[in-house]
């Protein structure tokens, strides 16, 4: 047994990794976060191009904008549309297409037609809700 050789564990050599250093310019990170519709204040003003004058309760646009805003928030709460300006814009574009308002440049006409249509839809939603609540057929 004097001739026997005992094996010894050999450990592989560890190579240290050196981090690669880039000397070029640091790429810019886009810092644009889309604000949810319910937190944005000026979406409808920008969409219809009416400015902030409508917020005076004596102005002609006040009721129409409030009706549209209430309906949009209702649809977001019900989960029918996403809480993003793009989803709201898509919904408004569909309503405009339904009433052939794509080429209409007058904000007054768009607001009046869309708010009347939304008022009609909200009355129907209210009626459906009451029918479900009281189980009337």
N, CA, C and O atoms as a GROMACS GRO file, in nm:
protein
  548
    1UNK      N    1   0.080  -0.118   0.000
    1UNK     CA    2   0.000   0.000   0.000
    1UNK      C    3   0.085   0.126   0.000
    1UNK      O    4   0.036   0.238  -0.011
    2UNK      N    5   0.206   0.105   0.012
    2UNK     CA    6   0.294   0.220   0.011
    2UNK      C    7   0.296   0.283  -0.127
    2UNK      O    8   0.330   0.400  -0.143
    3UNK      N    9   0.259   0.203  -0.226
    3UNK     CA   10   0.258   0.257  -0.362
    3UNK      C   11   0.127   0.328  -0.396
    3UNK      O   12   0.117   0.387  -0.504
    4UNK      N   13   0.028   0.326  -0.310
    4UNK     CA   14  -0.102   0.387  -0.344
    4UNK      C   15  -0.094   0.539  -0.334
    4UNK      O   16  -0.024   0.597  -0.251
    5UNK      N   17  -0.169   0.598  -0.421
    5UNK     CA   18  -0.175   0.744  -0.426
    5UNK      C   19  -0.317   0.786  -0.386
    5UNK      O   20  -0.415   0.735  -0.440
    6UNK      N   21  -0.327   0.877  -0.294
    6UNK     CA   22  -0.457   0.928  -0.250
    6UNK      C   23  -0.487   1.054  -0.332
    6UNK      O   24  -0.405   1.144  -0.345
    7UNK      N   25  -0.608   1.054  -0.385
    7UNK     CA   26  -0.647   1.171  -0.464
    7UNK      C   27  -0.680   1.288  -0.373
    7UNK      O   28  -0.736   1.272  -0.264
    8UNK      N   29  -0.646   1.400  -0.419
    8UNK     CA   30  -0.680   1.521  -0.346
    8UNK      C   31  -0.773   1.605  -0.433
    8UNK      O   32  -0.762   1.609  -0.555
    9UNK      N   33  -0.864   1.671  -0.365
    9UNK     CA   34  -0.962   1.753  -0.435
    9UNK      C   35  -0.891   1.876  -0.492
    9UNK      O   36  -0.822   1.949  -0.421
   10UNK      N   37  -0.911   1.895  -0.621
   10UNK     CA   38  -0.852   2.013  -0.684
   10UNK      C   39  -0.963   2.116  -0.708
   10UNK      O   40  -1.067   2.084  -0.766
   11UNK      N   41  -0.940   2.234  -0.665
   11UNK     CA   42  -1.040   2.339  -0.684
   11UNK      C   43  -1.006   2.416  -0.810
   11UNK      O   44  -0.891   2.450  -0.835
   12UNK      N   45  -1.110   2.442  -0.891
   12UNK     CA   46  -1.084   2.518  -1.015
   12UNK      C   47  -1.045   2.661  -0.980
   12UNK      O   48  -1.090   2.718  -0.880
   13UNK      N   49  -0.964   2.717  -1.063
   13UNK     CA   50  -0.919   2.854  -1.040
   13UNK      C   51  -1.036   2.951  -1.064
   13UNK      O   52  -1.106   2.942  -1.165
   14UNK      N   53  -1.056   3.040  -0.971
   14UNK     CA   54  -1.165   3.137  -0.980
   14UNK      C   55  -1.114   3.261  -1.051
   14UNK      O   56  -1.013   3.320  -1.013
   15UNK      N   57  -1.185   3.297  -1.156
   15UNK     CA   58  -1.147   3.417  -1.229
   15UNK      C   59  -1.241   3.530  -1.188
   15UNK      O   60  -1.363   3.516  -1.193
   16UNK      N   61  -1.185   3.638  -1.150
   16UNK     CA   62  -1.268   3.751  -1.110
   16UNK      C   63  -1.316   3.823  -1.236
   16UNK      O   64  -1.240   3.851  -1.328
   17UNK      N   65  -1.447   3.850  -1.235
   17UNK     CA   66  -1.504   3.921  -1.350
   17UNK      C   67  -1.493   4.070  -1.326
   17UNK      O   68  -1.530   4.122  -1.220
   18UNK      N   69  -1.442   4.136  -1.424
   18UNK     CA   70  -1.428   4.281  -1.415
   18UNK      C   71  -1.546   4.341  -1.490
   18UNK      O   72  -1.568   4.310  -1.607
   19UNK      N   73  -1.624   4.428  -1.423
   19UNK     CA   74  -1.739   4.487  -1.492
   19UNK      C   75  -1.694   4.574  -1.610
   19UNK      O   76  -1.595   4.646  -1.602
   20UNK      N   77  -1.770   4.564  -1.716
   20UNK     CA   78  -1.738   4.639  -1.836
   20UNK      C   79  -1.787   4.782  -1.816
   20UNK      O   80  -1.903   4.806  -1.783
   21UNK      N   81  -1.699   4.874  -1.837
   21UNK     CA   82  -1.732   5.015  -1.818
   21UNK      C   83  -1.752   5.077  -1.956
   21UNK      O   84  -1.664   5.075  -2.041
   22UNK      N   85  -1.874   5.132  -1.975
   22UNK     CA   86  -1.903   5.199  -2.101
   22UNK      C   87  -1.866   5.346  -2.088
   22UNK      O   88  -1.904   5.412  -1.991
   23UNK      N   89  -1.795   5.394  -2.185
   23UNK     CA   90  -1.751   5.532  -2.179
   23UNK      C   91  -1.841   5.623  -2.261
   23UNK      O   92  -1.822   5.745  -2.262
   24UNK      N   93  -1.939   5.566  -2.330
   24UNK     CA   94  -2.028   5.646  -2.415
   24UNK      C   95  -2.131   5.722  -2.332
   24UNK      O   96  -2.135   5.708  -2.209
   25UNK      N   97  -2.214   5.800  -2.398
   25UNK     CA   98  -2.316   5.877  -2.326
   25UNK      C   99  -2.423   5.784  -2.267
   25UNK      O  100  -2.452   5.678  -2.321
   26UNK      N  101  -2.477   5.826  -2.156
   26UNK     CA  102  -2.581   5.749  -2.089
   26UNK      C  103  -2.713   5.772  -2.163
   26UNK      O  104  -2.752   5.886  -2.185
   27UNK      N  105  -2.781   5.664  -2.202
   27UNK     CA  106  -2.908   5.683  -2.274
   27UNK      C  107  -3.013   5.744  -2.181
   27UNK      O  108  -3.021   5.711  -2.063
   28UNK      N  109  -3.093   5.833  -2.238
   28UNK     CA  110  -3.197   5.898  -2.160
   28UNK      C  111  -3.316   5.804  -2.142
   28UNK      O  112  -3.353   5.730  -2.234
   29UNK      N  113  -3.373   5.807  -2.025
   29UNK     CA  114  -3.490   5.726  -1.995
   29UNK      C  115  -3.611   5.815  -2.011
   29UNK      O  116  -3.617   5.925  -1.957
   30UNK      N  117  -3.708   5.766  -2.087
   30UNK     CA  118  -3.830   5.845  -2.107
   30UNK      C  119  -3.910   5.845  -1.978
   30UNK      O  120  -3.940   5.740  -1.922
   31UNK      N  121  -3.942   5.962  -1.931
   31UNK     CA  122  -4.006   5.977  -1.801
   31UNK      C  123  -4.153   6.016  -1.815
   31UNK      O  124  -4.205   6.091  -1.732
   32UNK      N  125  -4.220   5.966  -1.918
   32UNK     CA  126  -4.360   6.002  -1.940
   32UNK      C  127  -4.451   5.896  -1.880
   32UNK      O  128  -4.449   5.779  -1.920
   33UNK      N  129  -4.529   5.937  -1.784
   33UNK     CA  130  -4.627   5.847  -1.723
   33UNK      C  131  -4.764   5.903  -1.755
   33UNK      O  132  -4.792   6.020  -1.732
   34UNK      N  133  -4.850   5.818  -1.809
   34UNK     CA  134  -4.983   5.863  -1.845
   34UNK      C  135  -5.068   5.881  -1.720
   34UNK      O  136  -5.081   5.789  -1.639
   35UNK      N  137  -5.125   5.998  -1.705
   35UNK     CA  138  -5.208   6.029  -1.588
   35UNK      C  139  -5.346   5.968  -1.611
   35UNK      O  140  -5.403   5.986  -1.719
   36UNK      N  141  -5.400   5.896  -1.513
   36UNK     CA  142  -5.535   5.840  -1.530
   36UNK      C  143  -5.638   5.950  -1.554
   36UNK      O  144  -5.621   6.063  -1.509
   37UNK      N  145  -5.744   5.916  -1.625
   37UNK     CA  146  -5.846   6.015  -1.659
   37UNK      C  147  -5.907   6.077  -1.534
   37UNK      O  148  -5.929   6.198  -1.529
   38UNK      N  149  -5.933   5.996  -1.433
   38UNK     CA  150  -6.000   6.047  -1.314
   38UNK      C  151  -5.914   6.147  -1.237
   38UNK      O  152  -5.966   6.223  -1.155
   39UNK      N  153  -5.784   6.148  -1.262
   39UNK     CA  154  -5.696   6.243  -1.195
   39UNK      C  155  -5.656   6.360  -1.284
   39UNK      O  156  -5.597   6.457  -1.236
   40UNK      N  157  -5.688   6.353  -1.412
   40UNK     CA  158  -5.655   6.464  -1.501
   40UNK      C  159  -5.769   6.565  -1.499
   40UNK      O  160  -5.886   6.528  -1.495
   41UNK      N  161  -5.733   6.690  -1.501
   41UNK     CA  162  -5.834   6.796  -1.489
   41UNK      C  163  -5.874   6.855  -1.623
   41UNK      O  164  -5.987   6.900  -1.639
   42UNK      N  165  -5.784   6.856  -1.720
   42UNK     CA  166  -5.807   6.931  -1.842
   42UNK      C  167  -5.832   6.845  -1.965
   42UNK      O  168  -5.820   6.895  -2.077
   43UNK      N  169  -5.866   6.718  -1.949
   43UNK     CA  170  -5.879   6.632  -2.066
   43UNK      C  171  -5.992   6.678  -2.158
   43UNK      O  172  -5.971   6.696  -2.278
   44UNK      N  173  -6.112   6.698  -2.103
   44UNK     CA  174  -6.226   6.737  -2.187
   44UNK      C  175  -6.206   6.876  -2.246
   44UNK      O  176  -6.248   6.902  -2.359
   45UNK      N  177  -6.143   6.966  -2.171
   45UNK     CA  178  -6.117   7.100  -2.225
   45UNK      C  179  -6.025   7.092  -2.346
   45UNK      O  180  -6.047   7.159  -2.447
   46UNK      N  181  -5.922   7.008  -2.335
   46UNK     CA  182  -5.828   6.992  -2.446
   46UNK      C  183  -5.894   6.917  -2.562
   46UNK      O  184  -5.872   6.953  -2.678
   47UNK      N  185  -5.972   6.816  -2.532
   47UNK     CA  186  -6.033   6.735  -2.637
   47UNK      C  187  -6.129   6.818  -2.721
   47UNK      O  188  -6.127   6.812  -2.844
   48UNK      N  189  -6.214   6.897  -2.655
   48UNK     CA  190  -6.311   6.978  -2.728
   48UNK      C  191  -6.258   7.116  -2.764
   48UNK      O  192  -6.321   7.188  -2.842
   49UNK      N  193  -6.144   7.154  -2.710
   49UNK     CA  194  -6.084   7.283  -2.741
   49UNK      C  195  -6.164   7.400  -2.686
   49UNK      O  196  -6.178   7.503  -2.753
   50UNK      N  197  -6.216   7.386  -2.564
   50UNK     CA  198  -6.302   7.492  -2.508
   50UNK      C  199  -6.232   7.574  -2.401
   50UNK      O  200  -6.289   7.673  -2.354
   51UNK      N  201  -6.112   7.538  -2.362
   51UNK     CA  202  -6.042   7.613  -2.259
   51UNK      C  203  -6.105   7.591  -2.122
   51UNK      O  204  -6.186   7.500  -2.105
   52UNK      N  205  -6.068   7.673  -2.028
   52UNK     CA  206  -6.119   7.656  -1.891
   52UNK      C  207  -6.238   7.746  -1.861
   52UNK      O  208  -6.287   7.747  -1.748
   53UNK      N  209  -6.286   7.822  -1.960
   53UNK     CA  210  -6.397   7.912  -1.936
   53UNK      C  211  -6.526   7.839  -1.900
   53UNK      O  212  -6.613   7.895  -1.834
   54UNK      N  213  -6.539   7.716  -1.943
   54UNK     CA  214  -6.664   7.641  -1.920
   54UNK      C  215  -6.690   7.620  -1.772
   54UNK      O  216  -6.805   7.598  -1.733
   55UNK      N  217  -6.588   7.626  -1.689
   55UNK     CA  218  -6.604   7.597  -1.547
   55UNK      C  219  -6.688   7.701  -1.474
   55UNK      O  220  -6.735   7.675  -1.363
   56UNK      N  221  -6.707   7.817  -1.533
   56UNK     CA  222  -6.799   7.915  -1.477
   56UNK      C  223  -6.940   7.860  -1.498
   56UNK      O  224  -6.979   7.832  -1.611
   57UNK      N  225  -7.017   7.846  -1.391
   57UNK     CA  226  -7.147   7.780  -1.400
   57UNK      C  227  -7.246   7.854  -1.489
   57UNK      O  228  -7.346   7.796  -1.530
   58UNK      N  229  -7.219   7.979  -1.519
   58UNK     CA  230  -7.309   8.053  -1.606
   58UNK      C  231  -7.273   8.037  -1.753
   58UNK      O  232  -7.345   8.085  -1.840
   59UNK      N  233  -7.164   7.970  -1.782
   59UNK     CA  234  -7.124   7.951  -1.921
   59UNK      C  235  -7.209   7.843  -1.986
   59UNK      O  236  -7.267   7.758  -1.918
   60UNK      N  237  -7.216   7.848  -2.116
   60UNK     CA  238  -7.302   7.760  -2.192
   60UNK      C  239  -7.258   7.614  -2.185
   60UNK      O  240  -7.341   7.524  -2.192
   61UNK      N  241  -7.129   7.589  -2.171
   61UNK     CA  242  -7.077   7.452  -2.176
   61UNK      C  243  -7.087   7.377  -2.044
   61UNK      O  244  -7.068   7.256  -2.043
   62UNK      N  245  -7.116   7.443  -1.936
   62UNK     CA  246  -7.102   7.382  -1.804
   62UNK      C  247  -7.180   7.252  -1.790
   62UNK      O  248  -7.123   7.150  -1.753
   63UNK      N  249  -7.310   7.254  -1.820
   63UNK     CA  250  -7.393   7.134  -1.802
   63UNK      C  251  -7.350   7.021  -1.895
   63UNK      O  252  -7.346   6.905  -1.854
   64UNK      N  253  -7.317   7.054  -2.019
   64UNK     CA  254  -7.279   6.951  -2.116
   64UNK      C  255  -7.150   6.881  -2.073
   64UNK      O  256  -7.141   6.758  -2.078
   65UNK      N  257  -7.052   6.958  -2.032
   65UNK     CA  258  -6.924   6.899  -1.991
   65UNK      C  259  -6.943   6.815  -1.865
   65UNK      O  260  -6.884   6.708  -1.853
   66UNK      N  261  -7.024   6.862  -1.772
   66UNK     CA  262  -7.050   6.786  -1.649
   66UNK      C  263  -7.119   6.654  -1.680
   66UNK      O  264  -7.086   6.552  -1.619
   67UNK      N  265  -7.214   6.653  -1.772
   67UNK     CA  266  -7.284   6.529  -1.810
   67UNK      C  267  -7.185   6.430  -1.871
   67UNK      O  268  -7.184   6.313  -1.834
   68UNK      N  269  -7.101   6.478  -1.962
   68UNK     CA  270  -7.004   6.390  -2.028
   68UNK      C  271  -6.904   6.337  -1.926
   68UNK      O  272  -6.872   6.218  -1.927
   69UNK      N  273  -6.855   6.422  -1.839
   69UNK     CA  274  -6.758   6.381  -1.737
   69UNK      C  275  -6.819   6.278  -1.642
   69UNK      O  276  -6.754   6.180  -1.607
   70UNK      N  277  -6.941   6.301  -1.600
   70UNK     CA  278  -7.009   6.207  -1.510
   70UNK      C  279  -7.024   6.069  -1.577
   70UNK      O  280  -7.002   5.967  -1.513
   71UNK      N  281  -7.061   6.068  -1.703
   71UNK     CA  282  -7.080   5.942  -1.775
   71UNK      C  283  -6.947   5.867  -1.790
   71UNK      O  284  -6.941   5.746  -1.772
   72UNK      N  285  -6.841   5.939  -1.822
   72UNK     CA  286  -6.710   5.875  -1.838
   72UNK      C  287  -6.665   5.814  -1.706
   72UNK      O  288  -6.618   5.700  -1.703
   73UNK      N  289  -6.680   5.888  -1.598
   73UNK     CA  290  -6.641   5.835  -1.467
   73UNK      C  291  -6.728   5.715  -1.428
   73UNK      O  292  -6.679   5.623  -1.363
   74UNK      N  293  -6.855   5.716  -1.465
   74UNK     CA  294  -6.944   5.603  -1.440
   74UNK      C  295  -6.895   5.479  -1.515
   74UNK      O  296  -6.890   5.370  -1.459
   75UNK      N  297  -6.859   5.496  -1.642
   75UNK     CA  298  -6.810   5.383  -1.723
   75UNK      C  299  -6.677   5.330  -1.669
   75UNK      O  300  -6.653   5.209  -1.673
   76UNK      N  301  -6.592   5.418  -1.619
   76UNK     CA  302  -6.466   5.374  -1.560
   76UNK      C  303  -6.493   5.296  -1.432
   76UNK      O  304  -6.432   5.192  -1.408
   77UNK      N  305  -6.584   5.347  -1.350
   77UNK     CA  306  -6.618   5.280  -1.224
   77UNK      C  307  -6.679   5.142  -1.249
   77UNK      O  308  -6.652   5.048  -1.174
   78UNK      N  309  -6.760   5.130  -1.353
   78UNK     CA  310  -6.822   5.003  -1.388
   78UNK      C  311  -6.721   4.907  -1.452
   78UNK      O  312  -6.749   4.788  -1.465
   79UNK      N  313  -6.607   4.957  -1.492
   79UNK     CA  314  -6.504   4.873  -1.553
   79UNK      C  315  -6.524   4.851  -1.702
   79UNK      O  316  -6.462   4.761  -1.759
   80UNK      N  317  -6.608   4.930  -1.765
   80UNK     CA  318  -6.634   4.913  -1.908
   80UNK      C  319  -6.526   4.976  -1.994
   80UNK      O  320  -6.504   4.932  -2.108
   81UNK      N  321  -6.458   5.078  -1.942
   81UNK     CA  322  -6.343   5.134  -2.012
   81UNK      C  323  -6.229   5.153  -1.912
   81UNK      O  324  -6.251   5.162  -1.792
   82UNK      N  325  -6.109   5.157  -1.965
   82UNK     CA  326  -5.991   5.175  -1.879
   82UNK      C  327  -5.983   5.319  -1.831
   82UNK      O  328  -6.039   5.410  -1.893
   83UNK      N  329  -5.914   5.338  -1.721
   83UNK     CA  330  -5.898   5.472  -1.664
   83UNK      C  331  -5.777   5.540  -1.727
   83UNK      O  332  -5.682   5.576  -1.658
   84UNK      N  333  -5.783   5.559  -1.858
   84UNK     CA  334  -5.674   5.625  -1.928
   84UNK      C  335  -5.731   5.722  -2.030
   84UNK      O  336  -5.840   5.700  -2.083
   85UNK      N  337  -5.659   5.829  -2.056
   85UNK     CA  338  -5.707   5.925  -2.157
   85UNK      C  339  -5.725   5.863  -2.295
   85UNK      O  340  -5.814   5.904  -2.369
   86UNK      N  341  -5.642   5.765  -2.330
   86UNK     CA  342  -5.656   5.702  -2.461
   86UNK      C  343  -5.788   5.626  -2.472
   86UNK      O  344  -5.853   5.630  -2.576
   87UNK      N  345  -5.826   5.556  -2.366
   87UNK     CA  346  -5.953   5.482  -2.367
   87UNK      C  347  -6.071   5.578  -2.374
   87UNK      O  348  -6.168   5.552  -2.446
   88UNK      N  349  -6.063   5.687  -2.300
   88UNK     CA  350  -6.171   5.786  -2.302
   88UNK      C  351  -6.180   5.852  -2.439
   88UNK      O  352  -6.290   5.873  -2.492
   89UNK      N  353  -6.065   5.883  -2.497
   89UNK     CA  354  -6.065   5.943  -2.630
   89UNK      C  355  -6.125   5.847  -2.732
   89UNK      O  356  -6.199   5.889  -2.821
   90UNK      N  357  -6.093   5.718  -2.720
   90UNK     CA  358  -6.150   5.618  -2.809
   90UNK      C  359  -6.302   5.611  -2.796
   90UNK      O  360  -6.372   5.600  -2.896
   91UNK      N  361  -6.352   5.617  -2.673
   91UNK     CA  362  -6.496   5.614  -2.651
   91UNK      C  363  -6.563   5.738  -2.712
   91UNK      O  364  -6.667   5.727  -2.776
   92UNK      N  365  -6.503   5.855  -2.692
   92UNK     CA  366  -6.560   5.977  -2.749
   92UNK      C  367  -6.556   5.975  -2.901
   92UNK      O  368  -6.648   6.024  -2.967
   93UNK      N  369  -6.450   5.920  -2.958
   93UNK     CA  370  -6.441   5.910  -3.104
   93UNK      C  371  -6.550   5.818  -3.159
   93UNK      O  372  -6.606   5.845  -3.265
   94UNK      N  373  -6.580   5.708  -3.087
   94UNK     CA  374  -6.688   5.618  -3.131
   94UNK      C  375  -6.822   5.690  -3.129
   94UNK      O  376  -6.903   5.673  -3.220
   95UNK      N  377  -6.845   5.769  -3.025
   95UNK     CA  378  -6.971   5.844  -3.017
   95UNK      C  379  -6.977   5.947  -3.130
   95UNK      O  380  -7.082   5.966  -3.190
   96UNK      N  381  -6.865   6.014  -3.157
   96UNK     CA  382  -6.862   6.110  -3.268
   96UNK      C  383  -6.890   6.041  -3.401
   96UNK      O  384  -6.962   6.094  -3.485
   97UNK      N  385  -6.833   5.924  -3.420
   97UNK     CA  386  -6.856   5.851  -3.544
   97UNK      C  387  -7.002   5.808  -3.555
   97UNK      O  388  -7.060   5.813  -3.663
   98UNK      N  389  -7.060   5.765  -3.445
   98UNK     CA  390  -7.200   5.723  -3.444
   98UNK      C  391  -7.292   5.836  -3.487
   98UNK      O  392  -7.393   5.812  -3.554
   99UNK      N  393  -7.258   5.959  -3.449
   99UNK     CA  394  -7.343   6.074  -3.480
   99UNK      C  395  -7.287   6.160  -3.594
   99UNK      O  396  -7.331   6.273  -3.615
  100UNK      N  397  -7.190   6.106  -3.666
  100UNK     CA  398  -7.132   6.173  -3.782
  100UNK      C  399  -7.077   6.312  -3.747
  100UNK      O  400  -7.108   6.411  -3.813
  101UNK      N  401  -6.996   6.316  -3.641
  101UNK     CA  402  -6.939   6.443  -3.596
  101UNK      C  403  -6.789   6.453  -3.619
  101UNK      O  404  -6.725   6.545  -3.568
  102UNK      N  405  -6.730   6.360  -3.695
  102UNK     CA  406  -6.585   6.361  -3.712
  102UNK      C  407  -6.537   6.490  -3.778
  102UNK      O  408  -6.432   6.543  -3.741
  103UNK      N  409  -6.611   6.541  -3.874
  103UNK     CA  410  -6.568   6.661  -3.947
  103UNK      C  411  -6.628   6.789  -3.891
  103UNK      O  412  -6.610   6.897  -3.948
  104UNK      N  413  -6.699   6.778  -3.782
  104UNK     CA  414  -6.761   6.897  -3.720
  104UNK      C  415  -6.655   6.974  -3.643
  104UNK      O  416  -6.592   6.920  -3.552
  105UNK      N  417  -6.636   7.098  -3.679
  105UNK     CA  418  -6.534   7.180  -3.615
  105UNK      C  419  -6.584   7.261  -3.497
  105UNK      O  420  -6.506   7.309  -3.416
  106UNK      N  421  -6.715   7.276  -3.487
  106UNK     CA  422  -6.771   7.359  -3.380
  106UNK      C  423  -6.787   7.276  -3.253
  106UNK      O  424  -6.860   7.177  -3.250
  107UNK      N  425  -6.718   7.319  -3.148
  107UNK     CA  426  -6.723   7.247  -3.021
  107UNK      C  427  -6.862   7.251  -2.960
  107UNK      O  428  -6.903   7.157  -2.892
  108UNK      N  429  -6.936   7.360  -2.983
  108UNK     CA  430  -7.071   7.373  -2.927
  108UNK      C  431  -7.161   7.261  -2.979
  108UNK      O  432  -7.237   7.202  -2.903
  109UNK      N  433  -7.153   7.234  -3.108
  109UNK     CA  434  -7.237   7.130  -3.168
  109UNK      C  435  -7.197   6.993  -3.114
  109UNK      O  436  -7.283   6.913  -3.076
  110UNK      N  437  -7.067   6.966  -3.109
  110UNK     CA  438  -7.021   6.837  -3.057
  110UNK      C  439  -7.066   6.816  -2.913
  110UNK      O  440  -7.118   6.711  -2.878
  111UNK      N  441  -7.045   6.918  -2.830
  111UNK     CA  442  -7.083   6.907  -2.690
  111UNK      C  443  -7.233   6.883  -2.674
  111UNK      O  444  -7.274   6.798  -2.594
  112UNK      N  445  -7.313   6.955  -2.748
  112UNK     CA  446  -7.459   6.943  -2.736
  112UNK      C  447  -7.506   6.804  -2.779
  112UNK      O  448  -7.585   6.741  -2.708
  113UNK      N  449  -7.459   6.757  -2.893
  113UNK     CA  450  -7.503   6.627  -2.944
  113UNK      C  451  -7.455   6.514  -2.853
  113UNK      O  452  -7.533   6.426  -2.817
  114UNK      N  453  -7.328   6.518  -2.814
  114UNK     CA  454  -7.273   6.411  -2.730
  114UNK      C  455  -7.338   6.412  -2.593
  114UNK      O  456  -7.369   6.306  -2.538
  115UNK      N  457  -7.360   6.530  -2.535
  115UNK     CA  458  -7.422   6.533  -2.402
  115UNK      C  459  -7.567   6.487  -2.407
  115UNK      O  460  -7.613   6.421  -2.314
  116UNK      N  461  -7.640   6.520  -2.514
  116UNK     CA  462  -7.778   6.470  -2.527
  116UNK      C  463  -7.780   6.318  -2.541
  116UNK      O  464  -7.864   6.252  -2.481
  117UNK      N  465  -7.689   6.264  -2.619
  117UNK     CA  466  -7.681   6.119  -2.636
  117UNK      C  467  -7.645   6.051  -2.504
  117UNK      O  468  -7.703   5.949  -2.468
  118UNK      N  469  -7.550   6.108  -2.432
  118UNK     CA  470  -7.508   6.050  -2.304
  118UNK      C  471  -7.619   6.062  -2.201
  118UNK      O  472  -7.638   5.972  -2.119
  119UNK      N  473  -7.693   6.173  -2.203
  119UNK     CA  474  -7.808   6.188  -2.113
  119UNK      C  475  -7.910   6.077  -2.140
  119UNK      O  476  -7.965   6.019  -2.047
  120UNK      N  477  -7.934   6.048  -2.267
  120UNK     CA  478  -8.024   5.938  -2.306
  120UNK      C  479  -7.971   5.804  -2.254
  120UNK      O  480  -8.048   5.724  -2.199
  121UNK      N  481  -7.841   5.780  -2.270
  121UNK     CA  482  -7.783   5.654  -2.222
  121UNK      C  483  -7.792   5.642  -2.070
  121UNK      O  484  -7.821   5.534  -2.019
  122UNK      N  485  -7.769   5.751  -2.000
  122UNK     CA  486  -7.775   5.747  -1.853
  122UNK      C  487  -7.918   5.721  -1.805
  122UNK      O  488  -7.937   5.650  -1.706
  123UNK      N  489  -8.017   5.777  -1.872
  123UNK     CA  490  -8.156   5.749  -1.835
  123UNK      C  491  -8.187   5.601  -1.856
  123UNK      O  492  -8.256   5.540  -1.774
  124UNK      N  493  -8.138   5.543  -1.964
  124UNK     CA  494  -8.159   5.400  -1.987
  124UNK      C  495  -8.088   5.316  -1.883
  124UNK      O  496  -8.143   5.216  -1.836
  125UNK      N  497  -7.966   5.354  -1.845
  125UNK     CA  498  -7.893   5.282  -1.740
  125UNK      C  499  -7.968   5.289  -1.608
  125UNK      O  500  -7.975   5.190  -1.535
  126UNK      N  501  -8.024   5.405  -1.577
  126UNK     CA  502  -8.101   5.422  -1.453
  126UNK      C  503  -8.225   5.334  -1.456
  126UNK      O  504  -8.259   5.270  -1.356
  127UNK      N  505  -8.292   5.329  -1.569
  127UNK     CA  506  -8.410   5.244  -1.583
  127UNK      C  507  -8.374   5.097  -1.567
  127UNK      O  508  -8.445   5.024  -1.497
  128UNK      N  509  -8.267   5.053  -1.630
  128UNK     CA  510  -8.223   4.913  -1.616
  128UNK      C  511  -8.187   4.881  -1.472
  128UNK      O  512  -8.218   4.773  -1.422
  129UNK      N  513  -8.122   4.975  -1.405
  129UNK     CA  514  -8.085   4.954  -1.265
  129UNK      C  515  -8.209   4.938  -1.178
  129UNK      O  516  -8.213   4.851  -1.090
  130UNK      N  517  -8.309   5.022  -1.200
  130UNK     CA  518  -8.433   5.011  -1.122
  130UNK      C  519  -8.506   4.882  -1.152
  130UNK      O  520  -8.564   4.821  -1.062
  131UNK      N  521  -8.505   4.838  -1.277
  131UNK     CA  522  -8.570   4.712  -1.311
  131UNK      C  523  -8.501   4.595  -1.242
  131UNK      O  524  -8.567   4.504  -1.194
  132UNK      N  525  -8.369   4.597  -1.238
  132UNK     CA  526  -8.297   4.490  -1.169
  132UNK      C  527  -8.322   4.495  -1.019
  132UNK      O  528  -8.338   4.391  -0.954
  133UNK      N  529  -8.327   4.614  -0.964
  133UNK     CA  530  -8.345   4.630  -0.820
  133UNK      C  531  -8.482   4.580  -0.774
  133UNK      O  532  -8.493   4.510  -0.674
  134UNK      N  533  -8.583   4.617  -0.847
  134UNK     CA  534  -8.719   4.582  -0.805
  134UNK      C  535  -8.772   4.458  -0.876
  134UNK      O  536  -8.888   4.421  -0.856
  135UNK      N  537  -8.688   4.396  -0.957
  135UNK     CA  538  -8.722   4.271  -1.026
  135UNK      C  539  -8.851   4.283  -1.104
  135UNK      O  540  -8.932   4.190  -1.106
  136UNK      N  541  -8.872   4.394  -1.167
  136UNK     CA  542  -8.991   4.414  -1.249
  136UNK      C  543  -8.960   4.365  -1.390
  136UNK      O  544  -8.853   4.391  -1.444
  137UNK      N  545  -9.054   4.297  -1.448
  137UNK     CA  546  -9.033   4.245  -1.582
  137UNK      C  547  -9.111   4.324  -1.683
  137UNK      O  548  -9.105   4.294  -1.803
   0.00000   0.00000   0.00000
